[in-house]
């Protein structure tokens, strides 16, 4: 293979976009650039600072995504000295389902003056959970009709997915629904900005939009049963060719090439989902190896040889992750967000002062203090539902729980308990897959937390009683996206003809895994049994206090809006 060729991967996360320039053949990351989103996550107000958002809303601004391209890619070229003509491909990955309503030419509705103060005209981020009512109704109708697709999604469609979000727009803002020529995943929209044409990726279509490689979308009768105006939603709002991952979506347009400093005609890969694109970045191309992509949330992805029904999974899609296999997805809605919530709201000033004196970050300080505690020493147990439960309960109306606190409980005790809660949530997912006939033989992890927090990874190894292998790259999703960019280019242009070839040469893990500690395993086995009891008690309908509290909160908030 010719050396001196490169690919760019752009990973769009919850708070920022990051781009990486990768050397073909070695996977060596030549340069990395990060751009924080100008508008961040909008969960209280629109950019005007006046238009207030309701409970469980989470929006973003599409202009932020283009800014990521305009700032990071030129920076990669400047810092590396790589010539634009030596960049042979571009790949994109995104959080999902992150969606937006657009005109046929790709213009987001929120950029039109008449809609700039309309919340439904903006991007709905993956963790926008305000479509839970629509998700509940969709699931009820699908069950009543005996829709076969439900089994492929663990028995429930999440409020995070595309159809509930579209339905919410129709329910609450029919004028936005009418004005939109298409509803698109953000990953497909960015690819459209690069290539000038709308091409939909089979990955988010399969996992988030109830599309199936062999049978397509659900029937018109099903959509009509949801709402008469949704009968033709596929033709009217979800049009566009659906191409498999690893395909070339198109080539970089002259206009976009000028804006980002690359050569017109550079191949652009079909968009991907951040979790799924990470698997080849750690070298996984075969079944039985589960990868945790740990960030603000965690996605768990796994390959299988058969299509199995797994309760509470996010989906199983043929060719969804690696061609030739069934790609399974599960997830936890609150992981990094969990810890950040505690940092921002529960850590006293004395701890911040101590961190400043020692010249370390507050997370580092709490991690160091928590590491001195033995398993079970805190006396605490938590349910990791601060942002709802994605798997295995698929219920965004569930909320967090901390039990066992006393007047002697310290901030580091709670910090450790929250870490342990996320590990128990992962164990619940692993055990559910195994019980459903989908083997999980090895565990891998990637993402910033997996790279930086040794305590957390050791706790996961102890709770799961499995070694955990850590991806070598600090930017696994971006690396994976770059690998798909190299596949889009093809071997004839210096890239690869398959993602398996790319994974063999460019994917890797650290040499030493985290290994379970037998004494810790025994304690965590006992604690996990109690976690599982709480999980069932609060999560499966025996005690709906979490939902009652949420309804009361919503009613009070609505009354406040009426009196304003």
C-alpha positions as CSV (number, residue, x, y, z in Angstrom):
1,X,0.0,0.0,0.0
2,X,1.2,3.5,-0.8
3,X,2.3,5.4,2.3
4,X,1.7,9.1,2.8
5,X,-2.1,8.9,2.4
6,X,-4.5,10.0,5.0
7,X,-8.2,10.0,6.0
8,X,-10.2,12.3,8.1
9,X,-12.8,11.2,10.6
10,X,-15.2,13.7,12.3
11,X,-17.0,12.6,15.4
12,X,-20.0,14.6,16.5
13,X,-20.6,14.2,20.2
14,X,-23.0,15.7,22.7
15,X,-21.0,18.7,23.6
16,X,-18.4,19.1,20.8
17,X,-17.2,17.8,17.5
18,X,-13.7,16.4,17.1
19,X,-11.8,15.6,13.9
20,X,-8.8,13.4,13.5
21,X,-6.3,13.0,10.6
22,X,-5.2,9.4,10.4
23,X,-2.4,7.7,8.4
24,X,-3.6,5.0,6.1
25,X,-1.9,1.6,6.8
26,X,-0.9,2.3,10.4
27,X,-3.9,4.0,12.1
28,X,-1.4,6.6,13.4
29,X,-3.3,9.7,14.5
30,X,-1.3,12.6,12.9
31,X,-3.4,15.5,14.3
32,X,-6.6,16.0,16.3
33,X,-8.8,19.1,16.6
34,X,-11.8,19.7,18.9
35,X,-14.5,22.4,18.5
36,X,-17.0,23.0,21.4
37,X,-20.5,23.7,20.0
38,X,-21.2,27.4,20.2
39,X,-24.8,26.8,21.4
40,X,-24.0,23.7,23.4
41,X,-27.0,21.7,24.5
42,X,-30.2,23.8,24.7
43,X,-32.4,22.3,27.4
44,X,-33.8,25.5,29.0
45,X,-34.0,28.2,26.3
46,X,-33.6,28.8,22.6
47,X,-30.7,31.0,21.5
48,X,-32.9,34.1,21.9
49,X,-32.7,33.5,25.7
50,X,-36.4,34.1,25.9
51,X,-38.2,31.1,24.4
52,X,-38.4,28.6,27.2
53,X,-38.2,24.8,26.6
54,X,-40.4,22.3,28.3
55,X,-39.3,19.4,30.6
56,X,-37.1,16.7,29.0
57,X,-36.2,18.8,25.9
58,X,-32.7,18.8,24.5
59,X,-31.9,20.7,21.3
60,X,-28.9,21.8,19.3
61,X,-28.2,24.3,16.6
62,X,-27.2,22.9,13.1
63,X,-24.9,25.8,12.4
64,X,-22.6,24.5,15.2
65,X,-22.1,21.3,13.2
66,X,-20.9,23.1,10.1
67,X,-18.6,25.3,12.3
68,X,-16.9,22.0,13.4
69,X,-16.0,21.2,9.8
70,X,-14.9,24.8,9.1
71,X,-12.6,25.1,12.1
72,X,-11.2,21.6,12.8
73,X,-10.3,20.4,9.3
74,X,-8.2,23.4,8.3
75,X,-6.5,23.1,11.7
76,X,-5.7,19.5,11.1
77,X,-4.0,20.4,7.8
78,X,-2.1,23.4,9.3
79,X,-0.8,21.5,12.3
80,X,0.2,18.4,10.4
81,X,1.5,19.9,7.2
82,X,-0.4,17.3,5.2
83,X,-1.3,18.4,1.7
84,X,-5.1,18.4,0.9
85,X,-4.5,16.2,-2.1
86,X,-3.1,13.5,0.2
87,X,-6.4,13.2,2.1
88,X,-8.2,10.4,0.3
89,X,-11.5,10.2,2.2
90,X,-13.8,11.6,4.9
91,X,-16.0,9.8,7.3
92,X,-18.7,11.2,9.7
93,X,-20.2,9.7,12.8
94,X,-22.9,11.2,15.1
95,X,-24.9,10.7,18.2
96,X,-28.2,9.2,17.3
97,X,-31.1,9.6,17.0
98,X,-30.2,13.3,16.6
99,X,-32.6,14.6,14.0
100,X,-33.8,17.8,12.3
101,X,-36.5,19.1,9.9
102,X,-35.2,20.5,6.6
103,X,-36.1,21.9,3.3
104,X,-35.4,19.8,0.2
105,X,-32.2,21.7,-0.4
106,X,-31.0,20.9,3.1
107,X,-31.8,24.2,4.8
108,X,-32.8,23.6,8.4
109,X,-36.1,25.2,9.3
110,X,-34.6,26.9,12.3
111,X,-32.5,29.0,10.0
112,X,-35.6,30.6,8.4
113,X,-36.6,33.8,10.2
114,X,-40.2,32.8,10.7
115,X,-39.2,29.6,12.5
116,X,-36.1,30.8,14.5
117,X,-38.1,31.1,17.7
118,X,-39.9,27.7,17.2
119,X,-38.4,24.9,19.3
120,X,-39.6,22.2,17.0
121,X,-37.6,23.7,14.1
122,X,-34.3,22.9,15.8
123,X,-32.2,19.8,16.0
124,X,-33.6,17.3,18.5
125,X,-30.6,15.8,20.3
126,X,-30.5,12.0,21.1
127,X,-31.4,12.7,24.7
128,X,-34.4,14.8,23.8
129,X,-37.0,12.7,25.8
130,X,-40.0,14.9,25.4
131,X,-41.5,12.5,22.9
132,X,-42.1,9.9,25.6
133,X,-45.9,10.1,25.3
134,X,-45.6,9.4,21.5
135,X,-43.2,6.5,22.2
136,X,-45.7,5.1,24.7
137,X,-48.6,5.3,22.3
138,X,-46.5,3.8,19.4
139,X,-45.5,0.8,21.5
140,X,-49.1,0.2,22.7
141,X,-50.4,0.4,19.1
142,X,-47.6,-1.8,17.8
143,X,-48.3,-4.4,20.5
144,X,-52.1,-4.4,19.8
145,X,-51.4,-4.9,16.1
146,X,-48.8,-7.6,16.7
147,X,-46.1,-5.7,14.7
148,X,-43.1,-8.0,14.2
149,X,-40.6,-5.2,14.3
150,X,-41.0,-4.7,18.0
151,X,-39.0,-7.8,18.8
152,X,-36.0,-6.4,16.9
153,X,-36.0,-3.4,19.4
154,X,-36.3,-5.3,22.6
155,X,-40.0,-4.9,22.8
156,X,-40.1,-1.1,22.9
157,X,-39.3,1.8,20.7
158,X,-37.5,4.5,22.7
159,X,-38.5,8.2,22.9
160,X,-35.0,8.9,21.7
161,X,-35.7,7.3,18.3
162,X,-36.8,9.0,15.0
163,X,-40.6,8.1,14.7
164,X,-41.6,9.3,18.2
165,X,-39.7,12.6,17.6
166,X,-41.4,13.1,14.2
167,X,-44.8,12.3,15.8
168,X,-44.2,14.8,18.5
169,X,-43.6,17.5,15.9
170,X,-46.8,16.6,14.2
171,X,-48.7,16.6,17.5
172,X,-47.4,19.8,18.8
173,X,-46.3,21.8,15.8
174,X,-48.1,20.7,12.6
175,X,-46.9,23.9,10.9
176,X,-43.3,22.6,11.3
177,X,-44.3,19.2,10.1
178,X,-46.0,20.7,7.0
179,X,-43.0,23.0,6.3
180,X,-40.4,20.2,6.5
181,X,-39.7,18.5,3.2
182,X,-37.7,15.9,5.1
183,X,-36.8,14.7,8.5
184,X,-33.2,13.6,8.7
185,X,-30.6,12.2,11.0
186,X,-27.9,14.7,11.7
187,X,-25.2,12.4,10.3
188,X,-27.1,12.3,7.0
189,X,-27.5,16.0,7.1
190,X,-23.8,16.7,7.5
191,X,-23.0,14.3,4.7
192,X,-25.5,16.2,2.6
193,X,-23.6,19.4,3.4
194,X,-20.4,17.8,2.2
195,X,-21.7,16.1,-0.9
196,X,-24.7,18.2,-1.9
197,X,-27.2,15.3,-1.9
198,X,-29.3,13.5,0.7
199,X,-28.2,9.9,1.2
200,X,-29.4,8.0,4.2
201,X,-27.3,5.6,6.2
202,X,-28.6,2.1,6.8
203,X,-27.1,2.2,10.3
204,X,-29.3,4.9,11.9
205,X,-32.2,4.0,9.6
206,X,-32.0,0.4,11.0
207,X,-31.4,1.2,14.6
208,X,-33.4,4.4,15.0
209,X,-36.0,4.6,12.3
210,X,-37.5,1.0,12.3
211,X,-36.1,0.3,8.9
212,X,-35.2,-3.3,7.9
213,X,-32.8,-4.4,5.2
214,X,-35.2,-7.0,3.9
215,X,-38.7,-5.6,4.6
216,X,-38.1,-1.8,4.7
217,X,-40.1,0.4,7.0
218,X,-43.3,-0.7,8.7
219,X,-46.5,-0.6,6.7
220,X,-48.5,2.5,5.8
221,X,-51.4,1.0,7.8
222,X,-49.2,1.0,10.9
223,X,-48.2,4.6,10.5
224,X,-51.9,5.5,9.8
225,X,-52.9,3.8,13.0
226,X,-50.5,6.1,14.8
227,X,-51.9,9.2,13.2
228,X,-53.8,9.6,9.9
229,X,-51.3,12.2,8.7
230,X,-48.4,9.8,9.3
231,X,-49.7,7.3,6.7
232,X,-47.3,8.5,4.0
233,X,-44.5,9.7,6.4
234,X,-41.9,7.5,4.6
235,X,-42.6,8.9,1.2
236,X,-43.1,12.4,2.4
237,X,-40.5,12.9,5.1
238,X,-38.1,9.9,5.1
239,X,-37.4,9.8,1.3
240,X,-33.9,9.3,-0.1
241,X,-31.7,6.3,-1.0
242,X,-30.6,4.2,2.0
243,X,-27.0,3.0,1.4
244,X,-25.0,0.5,3.5
245,X,-22.2,1.7,5.8
246,X,-18.9,1.4,4.1
247,X,-20.4,2.8,0.9
248,X,-19.4,6.1,-0.7
249,X,-22.2,8.7,-0.2
250,X,-20.7,11.0,-2.8
251,X,-17.8,13.4,-3.3
252,X,-16.9,16.7,-1.7
253,X,-18.5,19.6,-3.5
254,X,-16.4,22.6,-4.7
255,X,-18.1,25.0,-2.4
256,X,-17.6,22.9,0.7
257,X,-14.0,22.1,-0.4
258,X,-13.2,25.8,-0.4
259,X,-14.7,26.2,3.1
260,X,-12.8,23.4,4.7
261,X,-9.6,23.4,2.7
262,X,-9.8,20.0,1.0
263,X,-9.8,18.9,-2.7
264,X,-13.2,18.8,-4.6
265,X,-14.1,15.3,-5.4
266,X,-12.7,13.8,-2.2
267,X,-14.8,10.6,-1.4
268,X,-17.2,11.0,1.5
269,X,-18.4,7.9,3.4
270,X,-22.1,7.2,4.2
271,X,-22.7,8.6,7.7
272,X,-22.5,6.4,10.8
273,X,-23.4,6.3,14.5
274,X,-20.7,7.1,17.0
275,X,-21.0,3.9,19.0
276,X,-21.1,1.5,16.0
277,X,-18.3,3.2,14.1
278,X,-16.0,2.6,17.1
279,X,-16.0,-1.2,16.8
280,X,-13.5,-1.5,14.0
281,X,-11.4,1.2,15.7
282,X,-10.6,-1.3,18.5
283,X,-10.1,-4.1,15.9
284,X,-13.4,-6.0,16.5
285,X,-14.8,-7.6,13.4
286,X,-16.2,-10.9,14.8
287,X,-19.0,-12.0,17.2
288,X,-18.8,-12.4,21.0
289,X,-16.9,-9.2,21.8
290,X,-19.0,-6.5,23.4
291,X,-17.7,-2.9,23.1
292,X,-18.7,-0.2,25.6
293,X,-18.4,3.3,24.2
294,X,-18.4,5.3,27.4
295,X,-19.1,9.0,27.4
296,X,-22.0,11.2,28.5
297,X,-24.0,8.0,27.9
298,X,-22.8,4.5,27.1
299,X,-23.6,2.4,24.0
300,X,-23.0,-1.3,24.1
301,X,-22.5,-2.9,20.7
302,X,-22.0,-6.6,19.8
303,X,-21.9,-8.8,16.7
304,X,-23.9,-12.0,16.3
305,X,-24.5,-14.6,13.7
306,X,-28.3,-14.9,14.2
307,X,-31.2,-12.4,14.7
308,X,-32.3,-12.9,18.3
309,X,-34.9,-11.1,20.4
310,X,-33.2,-9.6,23.4
311,X,-35.5,-7.8,25.9
312,X,-34.8,-4.1,26.1
313,X,-32.1,-3.9,23.4
314,X,-32.0,-0.9,21.3
315,X,-32.0,-2.9,18.1
316,X,-30.5,-5.7,16.0
317,X,-29.7,-4.7,12.4
318,X,-28.3,-6.9,9.7
319,X,-25.0,-5.4,8.5
320,X,-25.6,-2.6,11.0
321,X,-22.0,-2.5,12.3
322,X,-19.9,-4.9,10.3
323,X,-21.1,-6.3,7.0
324,X,-22.1,-10.0,7.2
325,X,-23.1,-10.0,10.8
326,X,-26.1,-9.0,13.0
327,X,-25.2,-5.9,14.9
328,X,-26.7,-5.6,18.3
329,X,-27.0,-2.4,20.3
330,X,-28.0,-1.6,23.9
331,X,-27.2,1.4,26.1
332,X,-27.3,3.4,29.2
333,X,-28.7,7.0,29.0
334,X,-26.7,8.5,31.9
335,X,-23.0,7.8,32.5
336,X,-20.7,10.8,32.1
337,X,-23.7,13.0,32.6
338,X,-24.3,11.2,35.9
339,X,-20.9,12.2,37.3
340,X,-21.0,15.7,35.9
341,X,-24.4,16.2,37.6
342,X,-22.8,15.3,40.9
343,X,-19.8,17.5,40.3
344,X,-21.9,20.5,39.5
345,X,-24.6,20.1,42.2
346,X,-23.2,18.1,45.1
347,X,-19.5,18.8,45.7
348,X,-18.8,21.3,48.4
349,X,-16.4,24.3,48.0
350,X,-13.8,22.7,50.2
351,X,-13.3,20.0,47.6
352,X,-12.9,22.5,44.8
353,X,-10.4,24.4,46.9
354,X,-8.4,21.2,47.6
355,X,-8.3,20.4,43.9
356,X,-7.0,23.8,43.0
357,X,-4.3,23.6,45.7
358,X,-3.1,20.3,44.3
359,X,-3.4,21.5,40.7
360,X,-5.7,18.7,39.6
361,X,-9.3,18.5,38.3
362,X,-12.2,17.9,40.5
363,X,-13.0,14.6,38.9
364,X,-9.4,13.5,39.5
365,X,-9.7,14.5,43.2
366,X,-12.9,12.6,43.7
367,X,-11.6,9.6,41.8
368,X,-8.5,9.5,44.0
369,X,-10.6,9.7,47.2
370,X,-13.1,7.1,45.9
371,X,-10.2,4.8,45.0
372,X,-9.3,4.6,48.7
373,X,-12.7,3.0,49.5
374,X,-13.2,-0.7,49.4
375,X,-16.1,-2.3,47.5
376,X,-19.1,-2.1,49.8
377,X,-17.5,0.4,52.2
378,X,-19.8,3.3,51.2
379,X,-23.0,1.5,52.3
380,X,-24.6,3.1,49.2
381,X,-26.5,1.7,46.3
382,X,-27.8,3.7,43.3
383,X,-29.9,3.2,40.2
384,X,-28.3,4.9,37.2
385,X,-31.5,6.4,35.8
386,X,-30.8,10.1,36.2
387,X,-31.5,10.4,32.5
388,X,-34.0,7.6,32.2
389,X,-33.3,3.9,31.3
390,X,-32.4,3.0,27.8
391,X,-31.7,-0.7,28.3
392,X,-33.2,-3.0,29.4
393,X,-36.3,-1.2,30.5
394,X,-36.5,1.4,27.6
395,X,-38.3,4.0,29.8
396,X,-37.2,7.6,29.8
397,X,-39.7,8.4,32.6
398,X,-37.6,6.5,35.2
399,X,-35.4,8.7,37.4
400,X,-32.4,8.3,39.7
401,X,-32.2,6.6,43.1
402,X,-29.6,6.7,45.9
403,X,-30.2,4.6,48.9
404,X,-28.2,4.1,52.1
405,X,-27.0,7.7,52.7
406,X,-26.4,8.8,56.3
407,X,-25.1,12.0,57.9
408,X,-21.6,10.4,57.5
409,X,-21.8,10.0,53.8
410,X,-19.1,12.0,51.9
411,X,-19.0,13.3,48.3
412,X,-16.5,10.6,47.3
413,X,-18.9,7.9,48.6
414,X,-21.7,9.1,46.3
415,X,-19.2,9.5,43.4
416,X,-18.1,5.9,43.8
417,X,-21.7,4.7,44.2
418,X,-22.7,6.4,40.9
419,X,-19.7,4.7,39.1
420,X,-20.8,1.3,40.6
421,X,-24.4,1.9,39.5
422,X,-23.3,2.3,35.9
423,X,-21.3,-0.9,36.2
424,X,-24.3,-2.7,37.5
425,X,-26.4,-1.4,34.6
426,X,-23.9,-2.8,32.2
427,X,-24.0,-6.1,33.9
428,X,-27.8,-6.2,33.6
429,X,-27.3,-5.7,29.8
430,X,-24.7,-8.4,29.5
431,X,-26.7,-10.9,31.4
432,X,-29.8,-10.2,29.4
433,X,-27.9,-10.8,26.1
434,X,-26.5,-14.1,27.4
435,X,-29.9,-15.2,28.6
436,X,-31.3,-14.5,25.2
437,X,-28.8,-16.7,23.4
438,X,-26.4,-14.0,22.2
439,X,-22.9,-14.8,23.6
440,X,-20.8,-12.1,25.3
441,X,-17.3,-13.7,25.7
442,X,-15.0,-10.6,25.9
443,X,-15.5,-7.0,27.0
444,X,-13.9,-3.9,25.4
445,X,-14.2,-0.2,26.2
446,X,-13.3,3.0,24.5
447,X,-14.0,6.7,25.0
448,X,-12.5,9.4,27.2
449,X,-13.6,7.9,30.5
450,X,-12.3,4.5,29.6
451,X,-9.0,6.0,28.7
452,X,-8.6,8.2,31.8
453,X,-10.4,6.6,34.8
454,X,-8.6,3.5,35.9
455,X,-10.8,3.2,39.0
456,X,-14.0,3.0,36.9
457,X,-12.6,0.4,34.6
458,X,-11.4,-1.7,37.5
459,X,-14.9,-1.5,39.1
460,X,-16.4,-2.6,35.8
461,X,-14.0,-5.6,35.6
462,X,-14.9,-6.5,39.1
463,X,-18.7,-6.1,38.7
464,X,-18.7,-8.0,35.4
465,X,-16.0,-10.5,36.5
466,X,-14.4,-10.2,33.1
467,X,-11.2,-8.7,31.8
468,X,-11.8,-5.4,30.0
469,X,-9.6,-4.4,27.1
470,X,-9.2,-0.7,26.4
471,X,-9.0,0.8,22.9
472,X,-5.6,2.3,22.1
473,X,-7.0,5.4,20.5
474,X,-8.2,8.3,22.6
475,X,-10.6,9.2,19.7
476,X,-12.1,5.8,18.8
477,X,-15.2,7.1,17.1
478,X,-13.3,9.6,15.0
479,X,-10.7,6.9,14.1
480,X,-13.5,4.6,13.1
481,X,-15.1,7.3,11.0
482,X,-11.7,7.9,9.3
483,X,-11.4,4.2,8.6
484,X,-14.8,4.2,6.9
485,X,-13.6,7.2,4.9
486,X,-10.7,5.2,3.8
487,X,-13.1,2.4,2.7
488,X,-15.2,4.9,0.8
489,X,-12.0,5.9,-1.1
490,X,-11.2,2.2,-1.9
491,X,-7.9,0.5,-2.5
492,X,-7.5,2.0,-6.0
493,X,-7.2,5.5,-4.3
494,X,-4.9,4.3,-1.5
495,X,-7.6,3.1,1.0
496,X,-9.3,-0.2,1.6
497,X,-11.9,-2.3,-0.1
498,X,-13.5,-3.5,3.2
499,X,-13.8,-2.3,6.8
500,X,-12.3,-5.7,7.9
501,X,-9.0,-4.8,6.0
502,X,-9.0,-1.4,7.6
503,X,-9.6,-2.8,11.1
504,X,-6.7,-5.3,10.8
505,X,-4.2,-2.5,9.9
506,X,-5.6,0.5,11.8
507,X,-7.6,-0.8,14.9
508,X,-5.9,-1.7,18.2
509,X,-6.2,-2.0,22.0
510,X,-3.9,-1.4,24.8
511,X,-1.5,-4.2,25.8
512,X,-2.8,-4.8,29.3
513,X,-6.5,-5.3,30.2
514,X,-8.1,-4.6,33.6
515,X,-8.4,-7.9,35.4
516,X,-11.1,-8.8,38.0
517,X,-10.1,-8.9,41.7
518,X,-11.6,-12.0,43.2
519,X,-12.4,-10.4,46.6
520,X,-14.0,-7.4,45.0
521,X,-16.0,-9.8,42.7
522,X,-17.6,-11.5,45.7
523,X,-18.7,-8.2,47.3
524,X,-20.1,-6.8,44.0
525,X,-22.0,-10.0,43.4
526,X,-23.9,-9.4,46.6
527,X,-24.4,-5.7,45.8
528,X,-25.6,-6.5,42.3
529,X,-28.3,-8.8,43.6
530,X,-29.7,-5.9,45.6
531,X,-29.4,-3.6,42.6
532,X,-31.3,-6.1,40.5
533,X,-34.1,-6.2,43.2
534,X,-34.4,-2.4,43.1
535,X,-34.2,-2.4,39.3
536,X,-37.3,-4.7,39.1
537,X,-39.1,-3.0,42.0
538,X,-38.9,0.6,40.6
539,X,-38.5,-0.3,36.9
540,X,-41.1,-2.9,36.1
541,X,-44.3,-1.3,37.6
542,X,-44.4,-2.6,41.2
543,X,-43.7,0.9,42.5
544,X,-44.3,3.8,40.1
545,X,-43.3,6.5,42.5
546,X,-40.7,7.9,40.0
547,X,-43.3,8.5,37.4
548,X,-45.8,9.9,39.9
549,X,-43.2,12.5,41.0
550,X,-42.4,13.3,37.4
551,X,-46.1,13.9,36.6
552,X,-46.5,16.2,39.6
553,X,-43.4,18.1,38.6
554,X,-44.7,18.5,35.1
555,X,-48.1,19.6,36.2
556,X,-46.6,22.3,38.5
557,X,-44.4,23.5,35.7
558,X,-47.3,23.8,33.3
559,X,-49.3,25.7,35.9
560,X,-46.4,28.1,36.3
561,X,-46.3,28.7,32.5
562,X,-50.0,29.5,32.5
563,X,-49.6,32.1,35.1
564,X,-46.6,33.8,33.5
